[in-house]
Amino acid sequence: MENLQEQLLEYCRRPEYKPVKPRVIAKKLALDEEGTRELKRALKRLVKRGALGYGANHLVTVAGVIDGQNNAANRIAGVFRRTEQGYGFVRPDGASAAADRKDDVYIAAKDSLDASTGDQVLVRLRKKREARRPNPEGEIVEVIERETHKFVGTYFESAGQAFVQVDGKPFTQPIAVGDPGAKNAQPDDKVVIEMVRFPSHVHDGEGVITEVLGPRGDPGVDTLSIVREFNLPEEFAADALAEARDEADKFDESIPAGRRDLTKQTVITIDPVDARDFDDAISLERTDKGHWLLGVHIADVSHFVRPKTALDREAYQRATSTYLPDRVIPMLPEVISNGLASLQPDRVRYTKTIFIELSPEGIPLGTEAMSAAIKSCRRFSYEEVDHYLADHSAWKAKLTPEVHKLLASMHELAMVLRARRFARGSLELSMNEVKIDLDKNGQVVGAHRVINTESHQMIEEFMLAANEAVAQLLFKNELHFLRRVHASPDPRKLKLLTEFVSGLGFKVDSLESRFEMQRLLAAVAGRPEQHAVNYALLRSLQRAVYAPEEEGHYALASDCYCHFTSPIRRYPDLTVHRLLDAIVTGRKPRNDFGELAIAGVHCSDRERRAEAAERELTKVKLLNYLATRIGEKMAGIITGVEEFGLFVQGIELPGEGLVHVSSLQDDFYRYDKRSHLLTGHRAGNAFRLGDVVEVQIARVDVDRRELDFRLVGREPSKGRGKVLIPAAHGKRHGAAKGQRKSPPSRVKKGGHRK
């Protein structure tokens, strides 16, 4: 939506612009019907902000004065978030993630109407502010767009009345519900409600129960609650399933004309041990010139999912597969994602293949794209490849000579590419990533560390090389495409980062240089400050998004980058495959910048929704687990420092809780926002981002998603009771099918998503 707003503003602010109706602008921007509807929504927001206006006959004008008021000067639009105390703040539209919170507009409870957290609102700013409050102040004059009308919570009865306590903290009070008997809700059931009237400071909220999910705590109810809370899709539409079955009936592993037969090549896949779909395979050989010829073979989803079909509609709406701790919600029906498109061993499968010629030093010399057919001769797990790398000779009897040689060559080239990537300034954060382990009922039984081994790095380097090669190919063919854009960090955030690391005693030059960032990361590696610096640097980075603008990828130090390698689980990759197919076949593709901008915003939003749902369900499962372990101690890392206390995340179990400043009774503490520091008056009493501490589980409230810790000490005592219960033999529980390869989607282990 933001990209479309920017397009709209740019168009209307041209010197030659004459007021026209919205549909005329949509036609000029070559938007289809869906794009036109998006444009009208974007226009409404801009009008509310005062940036544009409506003239006679509903013509769109560049706004200055509307209805006699200077709206541009005293009105802003933004996203509202309400606190437990009833008041709230509005983050203005266009404010970067790095913007300081003092720029948020304070909204008193009596001035917030019935706005709920996440709603898009219009705010009238006040000219004067209270001296004690640093934020600008205002009042909400209109709720422009609701984040949602549906909420999940726990049903209960009090004084003969029926209520639902909504999960989390969107409302300060329970919501009264009309006739719970209509859905046969019982006390302590998890239910879905639709708001009839949102609460405000003058009246209570009212809702109606639309679905009973089941008793709180029953197996699967927590997952279903998150699915409903985030409005995640479940069953595919009947017409999409019918299309998938038709594709299955037509597919016979024959190789049609126009598709290169590569079934005789030595091609392998490397995936998690419990993966069910395989969307990438690798081949590698030396040319007569001594160059590398790297083949990256990606599942040809575009062969089965064509534009303007029911399958395409479903894939676009979902935009991504969602990987919850105990299940996967796929972007495509399993007959395609786990069957027809999956590059299963010893089966003929269709691919979009990129051959990249590289010098012995890893310099790209040329790229050839084609539609192909392959037959993977071996499926490897990451663990198997790590064992091979540890002892090549032990695997000679287990593998054919061709496959044995291929693995060695892959490792050699991958390490060359990796060195080149870092030489150009690519960043890699060192973060502790811990995944929870679940039993068959979806309950937490322990956790395990995710290690970014050399087998992961091999696949990561080849996927990155392919993504970049495809992006360059599309760019050279003068095509618009959905890039993976990672903007440079906000300079203000980098200044704060510089002050922070300087306070730790590290002398740094300007961190606007990614090479200086590299040197900083290398300097702290293995030191006590490593956690603090990596967390602080992570917070300074922007979020990667999908967009057609010609912007690079900061973390990868790439000027031209897109996602091509996972079309089974990411819709942007599918759009890239279709453009690549047009190049291969010599067709002129539909290539509309405005349409891509809308798709980029949609896909980015869906990606954020999927990630938020995954985080929230992980939190719920961890809280249920920790609720049975009140009083136990665990090591943790300080992940946030605020005036009211410390946020601490467990090192061996990734639960994040609050150590409230009121529980730090050994001293009086003051807060330094610039250095992320909470400092006491006594010598040595200071807590900062990244410090390792020992905490005790003090309080758990699953429904409100709250975890309170009590600080025990600075250094965890050896042999103290740990919350971690190791999974037997490293076996992973949880989502067994469709497991994603995590390294290619992050800088490294839990870092900023690529």
C-alpha positions in Angstrom: 0.0 0.0 0.0 2.8 2.4 0.8 4.4 1.9 -2.6 1.1 2.6 -4.3 0.6 5.8 -2.2 4.0 7.0 -3.3 3.2 6.3 -6.9 -0.1 8.2 -6.6 1.6 11.2 -4.9 4.3 11.2 -7.5 1.8 11.2 -10.3 -0.4 13.9 -8.9 2.5 16.2 -8.0 3.8 16.4 -11.6 3.8 19.9 -12.9 1.5 19.0 -15.8 -1.1 17.2 -13.7 -4.7 18.2 -14.1 -7.4 17.0 -11.7 -9.0 13.8 -12.9 -11.1 11.0 -11.4 -9.5 8.1 -9.7 -10.3 5.7 -12.5 -8.4 7.9 -14.9 -5.3 7.8 -12.7 -5.7 4.0 -12.4 -5.7 3.7 -16.2 -2.7 5.9 -16.5 -0.9 3.7 -14.0 -2.0 0.6 -16.0 -3.8 -0.9 -13.0 -6.4 -3.7 -13.4 -9.6 -3.9 -11.5 -8.0 -5.1 -8.3 -5.3 -2.5 -8.6 -7.9 0.2 -9.1 -9.6 -0.9 -5.8 -6.2 -0.7 -4.1 -5.6 2.7 -5.6 -8.9 4.0 -4.2 -8.1 2.8 -0.7 -4.6 4.4 -1.0 -6.3 7.6 -2.2 -8.7 7.6 0.8 -5.7 7.3 3.2 -3.9 10.2 1.4 -7.0 12.4 1.5 -7.3 11.6 5.2 -3.7 12.6 5.7 -4.3 15.9 3.8 -1.8 15.0 1.1 -4.5 14.8 -1.6 -8.1 16.1 -1.8 -11.3 15.9 -3.8 -12.4 18.7 -5.9 -15.6 19.3 -7.9 -17.1 16.1 -9.4 -14.9 14.0 -7.3 -11.7 15.0 -9.2 -8.5 14.2 -7.4 -6.6 17.4 -6.4 -3.3 18.1 -4.7 -4.5 19.1 -1.3 -3.5 22.1 0.7 -6.7 23.5 2.0 -9.8 21.3 2.2 -13.1 22.6 3.6 -11.3 25.7 4.8 -8.9 23.7 7.0 -5.2 23.2 6.5 -5.4 19.4 6.9 -1.8 18.9 5.8 -0.6 20.9 8.7 -2.6 19.5 11.6 -3.8 16.1 10.5 -1.8 12.9 10.1 -2.8 9.3 9.6 -1.1 6.3 11.2 -1.4 3.0 13.1 -2.8 3.1 16.6 -1.7 0.9 19.5 -3.4 1.0 22.8 -1.8 0.4 26.2 -3.3 -1.5 29.1 -4.0 1.8 30.8 -6.3 2.9 28.0 -4.3 5.6 26.4 -2.3 4.9 23.2 0.1 6.1 20.5 -0.1 6.6 16.8 2.9 5.8 14.6 2.6 8.2 11.6 2.4 6.6 8.2 5.8 6.7 6.5 7.7 6.6 9.7 10.6 4.1 9.4 11.0 1.2 11.7 14.1 3.0 12.9 12.2 6.1 13.9 12.4 7.1 17.5 9.2 6.5 19.6 9.2 10.2 20.6 7.8 10.9 17.1 4.7 8.8 17.9 1.6 10.8 18.8 0.2 10.4 22.3 -3.6 9.8 22.4 -5.4 10.1 25.7 -8.0 7.5 26.5 -10.8 10.0 26.2 -9.5 11.1 22.7 -9.1 7.6 21.2 -12.7 7.0 20.1 -13.2 3.2 19.7 -9.9 2.6 18.0 -8.2 -0.7 18.6 -4.6 -1.7 18.3 -3.5 -2.0 14.7 -6.3 0.2 13.3 -5.4 2.9 10.7 -6.6 6.2 12.1 -6.7 9.9 11.4 -5.3 12.2 14.1 -5.8 15.9 14.6 -2.6 17.3 16.2 -2.7 19.7 19.1 -0.7 22.8 19.0 0.4 22.6 22.6 1.8 19.7 24.6 2.3 19.0 28.2 5.9 19.9 29.2 6.3 16.5 31.0 5.5 14.5 27.9 8.0 14.5 25.0 5.6 13.1 22.4 3.3 15.2 20.2 -0.3 15.0 21.3 -3.5 14.6 19.4 -7.0 13.2 19.2 -8.4 10.5 16.8 -11.0 12.0 14.6 -11.8 8.9 12.5 -11.0 5.2 12.3 -10.0 4.9 8.7 -9.6 1.1 8.5 -10.0 -1.6 11.1 -7.1 -4.1 11.5 -9.7 -6.8 12.1 -13.3 -7.3 13.4 -12.6 -10.8 14.7 -10.8 -11.8 17.8 -10.0 -15.0 19.7 -10.4 -15.3 23.5 -11.6 -17.3 26.4 -15.3 -17.5 27.3 -16.4 -17.1 30.9 -19.5 -16.1 32.8 -19.9 -13.6 35.7 -23.0 -12.5 37.5 -25.2 -14.2 35.0 -23.6 -12.4 32.1 -21.4 -13.9 29.3 -18.0 -12.4 28.5 -14.9 -13.2 26.4 -11.4 -12.2 27.6 -9.7 -11.6 24.3 -6.2 -13.1 24.0 -3.2 -10.7 24.3 -3.9 -7.1 25.1 -6.0 -5.5 22.5 -8.7 -4.5 25.0 -8.4 -3.5 28.6 -11.7 -5.1 29.6 -13.6 -8.3 28.7 -16.1 -8.2 25.8 -19.7 -8.9 26.5 -21.2 -11.4 24.1 -24.9 -11.8 23.2 -26.3 -15.3 23.1 -23.5 -17.8 23.9 -26.1 -20.6 23.9 -26.4 -20.3 20.1 -22.9 -21.8 19.8 -23.1 -23.9 23.0 -20.0 -22.2 24.5 -18.9 -23.5 27.8 -16.7 -21.7 30.4 -13.0 -21.9 29.6 -13.7 -22.6 25.9 -11.6 -20.8 23.3 -13.9 -19.0 21.0 -13.9 -16.6 18.1 -15.9 -13.4 18.4 -16.9 -10.7 15.9 -17.1 -7.2 17.3 -20.6 -5.6 17.1 -19.3 -2.5 18.9 -15.7 -1.7 19.7 -15.1 -0.4 23.3 -14.3 3.2 24.0 -13.9 5.4 27.1 -17.7 6.0 27.1 -19.1 2.5 26.4 -18.1 -1.1 26.7 -17.5 -3.4 23.8 -20.0 -5.9 22.5 -19.4 -9.0 20.4 -21.0 -12.2 19.2 -19.5 -15.6 19.3 -19.1 -17.0 15.8 -17.1 -20.2 16.5 -16.2 -22.4 19.5 -12.7 -23.8 19.0 -12.6 -26.1 22.0 -11.6 -26.2 25.7 -8.5 -24.2 26.5 -5.5 -26.5 26.8 -6.9 -29.3 24.7 -4.4 -30.6 22.0 -4.6 -28.5 18.8 -6.7 -25.7 20.3 -3.7 -23.3 20.7 -2.8 -23.8 17.0 -6.4 -23.3 15.9 -6.6 -20.2 18.0 -3.6 -18.6 16.3 -4.9 -19.7 12.8 -8.2 -17.8 13.6 -6.4 -14.8 15.3 -4.3 -14.2 12.2 -6.9 -15.2 9.7 -4.7 -17.8 8.2 -6.1 -19.8 5.3 -6.9 -23.5 5.8 -8.8 -25.5 3.2 -8.2 -24.8 -0.4 -11.1 -23.8 -2.6 -12.8 -26.7 -4.4 -12.0 -25.3 -7.8 -8.3 -25.0 -7.0 -8.2 -28.6 -5.7 -10.0 -29.7 -8.8 -7.3 -28.0 -11.0 -4.5 -29.6 -9.0 -6.1 -33.0 -9.5 -6.4 -32.3 -13.2 -2.7 -31.4 -13.4 -1.9 -34.7 -11.6 -4.0 -36.6 -14.1 -2.2 -35.0 -17.1 1.3 -35.4 -15.8 3.1 -38.6 -17.1 6.8 -37.7 -16.7 7.2 -37.4 -20.5 9.5 -34.6 -21.7 7.7 -32.3 -24.1 9.2 -30.3 -26.9 10.9 -27.1 -25.8 12.1 -28.5 -22.5 15.8 -29.5 -22.2 16.3 -33.1 -21.2 18.8 -33.1 -18.3 17.8 -36.4 -16.9 21.2 -38.0 -17.6 23.0 -35.3 -15.6 24.2 -36.0 -12.0 21.8 -33.9 -10.0 21.2 -34.1 -6.2 19.1 -32.4 -3.5 20.1 -31.4 0.0 17.3 -30.7 2.5 16.3 -31.0 6.1 16.0 -34.7 7.1 12.2 -34.3 7.6 11.5 -32.3 4.4 8.6 -33.4 2.2 8.9 -31.0 -0.7 12.1 -30.4 -2.6 12.2 -27.2 -4.7 15.9 -27.0 -5.5 18.6 -29.3 -6.9 22.2 -28.8 -7.9 24.6 -30.0 -10.6 28.2 -28.9 -11.0 30.9 -29.7 -13.4 34.2 -28.3 -14.9 34.3 -27.0 -18.5 37.1 -27.5 -20.9 38.4 -24.0 -20.0 38.6 -25.0 -16.3 35.6 -22.9 -15.4 32.8 -24.0 -13.1 29.4 -24.7 -14.7 26.9 -24.5 -11.8 23.4 -25.8 -12.5 20.6 -24.6 -10.1 17.4 -26.5 -10.9 14.2 -25.1 -9.4 10.8 -26.8 -9.3 8.8 -25.5 -12.3 5.7 -24.5 -10.4 4.7 -22.1 -13.3 4.1 -25.2 -15.5 1.2 -26.3 -13.1 0.0 -22.9 -11.8 -0.9 -20.6 -14.7 -2.0 -17.0 -14.4 -5.7 -16.3 -13.9 -6.6 -19.8 -12.7 -8.1 -20.9 -9.5 -4.7 -22.3 -8.4 -3.1 -18.9 -9.1 -5.8 -17.1 -7.2 -5.3 -19.3 -4.1 -1.5 -19.0 -4.4 -1.6 -15.2 -4.7 -4.0 -14.8 -1.7 -1.8 -17.0 0.5 1.4 -15.6 -1.0 3.5 -17.8 1.2 3.5 -21.1 3.1 3.1 -20.6 6.8 5.4 -22.7 9.0 3.8 -23.1 12.4 5.6 -25.1 15.1 3.3 -28.1 14.7 1.9 -27.8 11.1 2.5 -26.2 7.8 -0.2 -24.2 5.9 1.0 -24.6 2.3 0.7 -22.0 -0.5 -0.2 -24.7 -2.9 -2.2 -28.0 -2.6 0.0 -30.9 -1.6 -0.6 -32.8 -4.8 1.6 -30.1 -6.4 3.8 -28.9 -3.5 4.7 -32.4 -2.3 4.0 -34.3 -5.5 4.1 -33.0 -9.1 6.5 -30.1 -8.5 8.7 -31.6 -5.8 12.1 -32.7 -7.1 11.9 -36.2 -5.7 14.8 -38.6 -6.3 14.5 -41.0 -9.3 11.5 -39.2 -10.7 11.4 -37.0 -13.9 10.5 -33.5 -12.7 10.2 -30.2 -14.6 12.4 -27.3 -13.6 13.4 -23.8 -14.4 17.1 -24.2 -14.7 19.9 -21.7 -14.5 23.4 -22.6 -15.6 26.0 -20.1 -14.3 29.5 -20.2 -15.7 32.0 -19.1 -13.1 35.7 -18.6 -13.2 37.9 -20.6 -10.7 37.8 -17.5 -8.5 33.9 -17.6 -8.5 33.4 -14.6 -10.8 30.2 -15.0 -12.9 31.0 -15.1 -16.6 27.6 -15.9 -18.1 24.1 -17.2 -17.4 21.8 -19.4 -19.4 18.2 -20.0 -18.5 15.9 -22.8 -19.7 12.9 -25.0 -19.1 14.2 -28.4 -18.3 13.5 -31.9 -17.0 15.8 -33.5 -14.4 15.9 -36.8 -12.5 17.6 -36.3 -9.1 19.9 -39.3 -8.4 20.3 -38.8 -4.7 18.5 -37.1 -1.8 20.8 -35.9 1.0 20.0 -34.5 4.4 22.2 -31.7 5.8 23.4 -34.1 8.4 24.6 -36.6 5.8 26.5 -34.0 3.9 28.2 -32.8 7.1 29.3 -36.3 7.8 30.6 -36.6 4.3 32.6 -33.3 4.7 34.1 -34.6 7.9 35.4 -37.8 6.3 35.2 -38.1 2.5 36.8 -41.5 2.4 34.2 -43.1 4.6 31.5 -42.3 2.0 33.3 -43.8 -1.1 31.6 -47.1 -0.7 28.2 -45.5 -0.1 28.1 -43.2 -3.2 28.7 -43.5 -6.9 31.9 -41.9 -8.0 30.0 -39.1 -9.8 28.0 -38.1 -6.7 31.1 -38.4 -4.4 33.0 -36.1 -6.7 30.0 -33.7 -7.0 29.8 -33.2 -3.3 33.5 -32.3 -3.0 33.2 -29.9 -5.9 30.1 -28.3 -4.5 31.9 -27.6 -1.2 35.0 -26.2 -2.9 32.9 -23.8 -5.1 30.6 -22.8 -2.3 33.4 -21.7 0.0 34.9 -19.6 -2.9 31.5 -17.9 -3.4 31.1 -17.4 0.3 34.5 -15.7 0.5 33.7 -13.5 -2.4 30.4 -12.5 -0.9 32.0 -11.3 2.3 34.7 -9.6 0.4 32.1 -7.4 -1.2 30.6 -6.4 2.2 27.9 -9.0 2.9 26.9 -9.2 6.5 26.4 -12.3 8.7 25.1 -12.0 12.2 26.0 -14.5 14.9 22.7 -15.2 16.7 21.6 -18.0 18.9 18.6 -19.7 17.2 16.7 -22.3 19.2 13.8 -24.3 17.9 11.3 -25.9 20.2 10.6 -29.6 20.1 7.0 -30.9 20.3 5.4 -34.2 21.1 2.6 -35.8 19.0 0.0 -33.6 20.8 1.9 -30.4 19.9 3.1 -29.8 23.5 6.7 -28.6 24.1 9.1 -31.3 25.3 12.4 -29.5 24.9 14.4 -27.5 22.4 17.5 -27.7 20.2 19.9 -25.3 18.6 19.9 -24.7 14.9 23.5 -24.8 13.7 24.5 -23.2 10.4 26.9 -25.9 9.3 28.9 -26.0 6.1 26.2 -28.2 4.4 23.7 -25.4 5.0 26.2 -22.8 3.7 26.8 -24.8 0.5 23.1 -24.6 -0.5 22.8 -21.1 0.7 25.6 -19.9 -1.5 24.2 -21.6 -4.6 20.7 -20.2 -3.9 22.1 -16.7 -3.5 24.1 -17.0 -6.7 21.0 -18.2 -8.6 18.8 -15.4 -7.2 21.3 -12.8 -8.2 21.9 -14.3 -11.7 18.2 -14.4 -12.4 17.7 -10.8 -11.2 20.6 -9.6 -13.5 19.0 -11.5 -16.4 15.6 -9.9 -15.9 17.2 -6.5 -15.5 19.2 -6.9 -18.7 16.0 -7.8 -20.5 14.5 -4.5 -19.3 11.8 -6.2 -17.3 10.1 -5.0 -14.2 10.1 -7.7 -11.5 9.5 -8.3 -7.9 12.9 -7.7 -6.3 13.9 -8.6 -2.7 14.6 -5.1 -1.5 16.6 -4.6 1.7 17.1 -0.8 2.2 20.1 0.7 3.9 19.8 1.3 7.6 18.5 4.6 8.8 21.5 7.0 9.5 19.9 8.0 12.9 19.8 4.3 13.9 23.4 3.8 12.9 24.4 6.9 14.9 22.8 5.3 18.0 24.5 2.0 17.2 27.9 3.8 17.0 27.3 5.4 20.4 26.2 2.0 21.8 29.3 0.0 20.7 31.6 2.9 21.7 30.1 2.7 25.1 31.2 -0.9 25.2 34.7 0.2 24.5 35.0 -0.6 20.8 36.5 2.1 18.6 34.6 2.3 15.3 34.5 4.6 12.3 31.3 5.4 10.6 29.0 2.3 10.6 27.4 3.5 7.4 30.2 1.4 5.9 29.2 -2.3 5.8 32.9 -3.1 5.9 33.2 -1.3 9.2 30.2 -3.4 10.4 32.1 -6.5 9.3 35.1 -5.4 11.3 33.0 -4.8 14.3 31.3 -8.2 14.1 34.8 -9.8 13.7 36.1 -7.9 16.7 33.4 -9.0 19.0 33.3 -12.7 17.9 33.8 -14.9 20.9 33.9 -12.0 23.4 31.3 -11.4 26.1 30.0 -8.4 24.2 29.2 -10.5 21.1 25.5 -10.9 22.0 25.0 -7.3 22.8 26.6 -6.0 19.5 24.8 -8.6 17.3 21.4 -7.8 18.8 22.0 -4.0 18.5 23.2 -4.3 14.9 20.2 -6.4 14.1 17.9 -3.8 15.5 19.5 -1.1 13.3 18.7 -3.0 10.1 15.6 -2.4 8.0 13.2 -5.1 7.0 13.4 -6.7 3.6 10.3 -6.4 1.4 9.2 -7.3 -2.1 9.0 -4.4 -4.5 9.8 -3.6 -8.2 11.9 -0.5 -7.4 15.5 -0.7 -8.4 16.9 -0.9 -4.9 19.6 -3.3 -3.7 19.9 -5.7 -0.9 21.9 -4.1 1.9 22.7 -7.2 4.0 23.9 -9.2 0.9 25.7 -6.2 -0.6 23.9 -6.9 -3.9 22.7 -4.2 -6.3 20.2 -6.5 -8.1 18.5 -9.3 -6.2 15.3 -11.3 -6.3 13.8 -14.5 -5.0 13.7 -17.3 -7.5 14.5 -20.5 -5.7 11.4 -21.3 -3.7 8.3 -21.1 -5.9 6.6 -23.9 -4.0 6.3 -21.7 -0.9 6.7 -18.1 -2.1 4.5 -16.3 -4.7 7.1 -13.7 -5.6 9.3 -16.5 -6.8 6.5 -17.8 -9.0 6.1 -14.3 -10.7 9.9 -14.4 -11.4 9.6 -17.9 -13.0 6.9 -16.6 -15.3 9.0 -13.7 -16.5 11.9 -16.1 -17.0 9.7 -18.4 -19.0 8.8 -15.4 -21.3 12.6 -14.8 -21.9 13.2 -18.5 -22.6 10.3 -18.7 -25.1 10.7 -15.3 -26.6 7.3 -14.1 -25.6 6.5 -10.5 -24.5 5.2 -10.9 -20.9 2.6 -8.8 -19.1 4.9 -6.5 -17.3 3.1 -3.7 -15.4 5.1 -1.8 -12.7 2.0 -0.7 -10.8 0.6 -4.2 -10.7 3.9 -5.5 -9.4 4.0 -2.7 -6.8 0.6 -3.9 -5.5 1.7 -7.5 -5.5 4.9 -6.6 -3.7 3.0 -4.9 -0.9 0.5 -7.8 -0.7 3.2 -10.5 -0.6 5.2 -8.5 2.0 2.1 -8.2 4.2 1.4 -11.9 3.9 5.0 -12.7 4.8 4.8 -10.5 7.9 1.5 -12.2 8.9 3.0 -15.7 8.5 6.1 -14.8 10.6 4.0 -13.1 13.3 1.7 -16.1 13.5 4.7 -18.4 13.9 6.2 -16.3 16.6 2.9 -16.0 18.5 2.2 -19.7 18.5 5.7 -20.5 19.5 5.2 -18.0 22.4 1.9 -19.6 23.4 3.4 -23.1 23.4 6.4 -22.0 25.4 4.2 -20.2 28.0 2.1 -23.3 28.5 5.4 -25.2 29.1 6.9 -22.7 31.4 3.7 -22.4 33.4 4.4 -25.8 34.8 7.9 -24.8 35.8 7.4 -21.8 38.1 10.6 -21.3 40.2 13.0 -23.0 37.8 16.1 -21.1 36.8 17.6 -20.6 33.3 20.3 -18.6 31.5 19.1 -15.8 29.3 20.2 -12.9 27.2 18.9 -9.3 27.7 17.1 -8.6 24.4 15.6 -5.3 25.4 16.2 -2.5 27.9 13.4 -0.1 28.8 12.8 2.3 31.6 10.4 -0.2 33.2 12.7 -3.2 33.1 14.7 -5.8 31.1 13.4 -8.2 28.5 15.3 -11.5 28.7 15.2 -14.4 26.3 16.3 -17.9 27.4 19.4 -19.2 25.8 18.5 -22.8 25.8 14.7 -22.3 25.5 13.6 -19.2 23.5 11.0 -17.8 25.9 11.2 -14.0 26.3 10.0 -12.5 29.6 10.2 -9.2 31.6 12.3 -8.5 34.6 10.4 -5.5 36.0 12.6 -2.8 37.4 10.5 -2.9 40.6 11.9 -6.4 41.2 15.5 -5.1 41.2 15.4 -4.2 44.8 19.1 -4.1 45.4 19.5 -0.6 44.0 17.8 2.4 42.4 18.2 2.3 38.6 18.1 5.0 35.9 17.6 4.4 32.2 19.9 5.6 29.4 18.0 5.1 26.1 20.9 5.9 23.8 23.2 3.2 25.3 20.4 0.7 26.0 21.5 0.7 29.6 19.9 0.4 33.0 22.3 1.6 35.6 22.2 1.5 39.4 24.1 3.7 41.9 26.3 0.9 43.2 29.5 0.0 41.3 29.0 -2.6 38.7 25.2 -2.4 38.8 24.5 -2.0 35.1 22.5 -4.0 32.6 22.7 -3.6 28.8 21.4 -5.2 25.6 23.1 -8.6 25.1 24.2 -9.2 28.7 24.0 -12.8 29.9 22.1 -13.2 33.1 20.4 -15.9 35.2 16.7 -15.6 35.8 14.0 -17.5 37.6 10.5 -18.1 36.2 8.2 -16.0 38.4 4.8 -15.7 36.7 3.1 -16.9 33.5 -0.2 -15.7 32.0 -0.8 -17.6 28.8 -3.9 -15.7 27.7 -2.3 -12.3 28.1 0.9 -13.7 26.6 2.9 -12.5 29.7 6.1 -14.0 31.2 7.7 -12.5 34.2 11.2 -13.4 35.4 13.1 -12.6 38.6 16.8 -11.8 38.3 18.9 -14.3 40.1 22.5 -13.4 39.1 24.9 -12.2 36.5 26.6 -15.5 35.6 24.5 -18.7 35.5 25.7 -21.3 38.0 27.0 -24.5 36.4 24.8 -27.5 37.1 21.8 -25.5 38.1 18.4 -26.8 37.0 17.9 -26.1 33.3 14.6 -25.7 31.7 15.9 -27.3 28.5 15.0 -30.9 27.9 17.1 -32.1 25.0 15.3 -33.9 22.2 16.4 -37.6 22.0 19.2 -38.0 19.4 18.5 -34.6 18.0 15.2 -35.7 16.5 12.9 -32.8 15.6 9.3 -32.9 16.5 6.7 -30.6 14.8 6.2 -29.7 11.2 7.5 -32.7 9.4 6.4 -31.8 5.9 7.4 -28.8 3.9 10.2 -27.7 6.3 11.9 -24.7 4.9 15.6 -24.2 4.6 16.2 -21.5 7.2 19.7 -20.4 6.2 18.8 -18.9 2.8 16.0 -16.8 4.3 18.2 -15.1 6.9 21.5 -13.4 7.3 22.3 -16.1 9.7 20.4 -18.1 12.3 17.6 -15.8 13.4 19.0 -12.7 11.8 17.4 -10.2 9.5 15.4 -12.0 6.8 16.8 -11.9 3.3 
